[in-house]
């Protein structure tokens, strides 16, 4: 016997209004009421992805979904799978995105123009929507961007088609900290699809600072104009514990008074990916400094001990960008020469090496070969198969600043094109040997001196790693989810959230 779940959908007046974290909080809030909850977002555009089961594949087969839906599934207390984000677009350039359908790259759809592509994607997204409805009591659905993009309305399956198909009760969120929130809410309501407007149950004012009583009579005037009540005023909550969905996160949280050993610099290259994996560093009380210029990098490294180079959706483009920034490569080399620790993840592992070869143009569509920075004696060559895995591993015998991680068991995931191998030893031996970073996996990472380069994402999501390196405990995600649900309890009108289901 199948059941057809009710649906609550979170729409936003703008990007970054708070849709993702609010959907995550709703997943936990409704799960705490005893409901079987599933998250869903028809299409995500993000280079922050997680490896999850394919659901319709052979046992053990894996695919990718956006990180936001991964965390929403954890908040709902269910196992993430690809149906929760059936379409994932991973930007490779300003005008090009790789298309993944139900977790797997679709080369044919990747080459289609956007409008033609949408007509083919909606039936696939709709099938995933109905599959989830048949096994849950409630879907918490996240929209994308704004439902009032009237130039895209005819193809807006992520907001309009999904809301109508799911018969969802909709919340519309505005970022009041930006200013103009009431105009955003009024204008978005006026321009959205007429049917979706009838499903709009309430407004949410997010990121409010001050005394909410001072907002009156604006919410009452807005309701008189639109017929839609303001159901919640949510206070500004910095450092709520969830990673940003796709943007570079807020800078330098809690930096004042911290010693260099507790300051971490992260180089946010233009195509940096999976930045969400570094959120636990902030949750355990370290200061993160995100930099995008040589001047900022040099300034940050002057009083920081750790440097992190994240993964990349376009390794060769990020390598070219680093080379084009006058003095940036030299600043990275100087950090290493000072024997300060550097972690390079996935794509950064590749561009720290000697050569990156892409003879078939699998990354970005253009074939080519590029000389890396040469900090590690590694050669990377791309092949059509994308490496996807999620598994437990054990780190090998490491030394220097990474010695505390020796023999530590860690969980993580791989998402990468290309295979990397050490270069054959020449006559001149390096001052410090290149050693495998993982026991039994000579292809998963290497250490040389203060540099640890790994294909494994999620190293800092292991509490034992944070304890070993920084002596810090990280609050568990369940506490983060519960805190967000508690925030909804305090911010929504009494009875409003259960009222959405009636």
Secondary structure, DSSP 8 states (H G I E B T S, - for coil): -----EEEEEEESSTTSSHHHHHHHHHHHHHHTT--EEEE-SEEE-S-EEEEE-SSSSTT-EEEEEHHHHHHHHHHTS--BGGGG-EEEEEEETTEEEEEETTEE-HHHHTS-HHHHHHHHHHHHHHHHHHHHTT-SEEEEE--S-TT-TTSGGG-IIIIIHHHHHT-EEEEEEEGGGS-HHHHHHHHHHHS-HHHHHTEEEEEEEEE-S-GGGGTTHHHHHHHHHS--EEEEEE--TT-SS--SSS---S-TT-TT--GGGEEEEE--TTEE-GGGGHHHHHTT-EEEEE-SHHHHHHHHTT-SEEEE-EESSHHHHHHHHHHSTTHHHHHHHHHHTT--EEEETHHHHHHSSEEEETT-TTTT--EEEE---SS-EEEEEEEEEEEEEEEEEB----GGGGGGTT-EEEEEEEEEEEEEE----SS--SS--EEEETTEEEEEEEETTEEEES-B-GGGSHHHHHHHHS-----HHHHHHHHHHHHHHHB-TTHHHHTT-
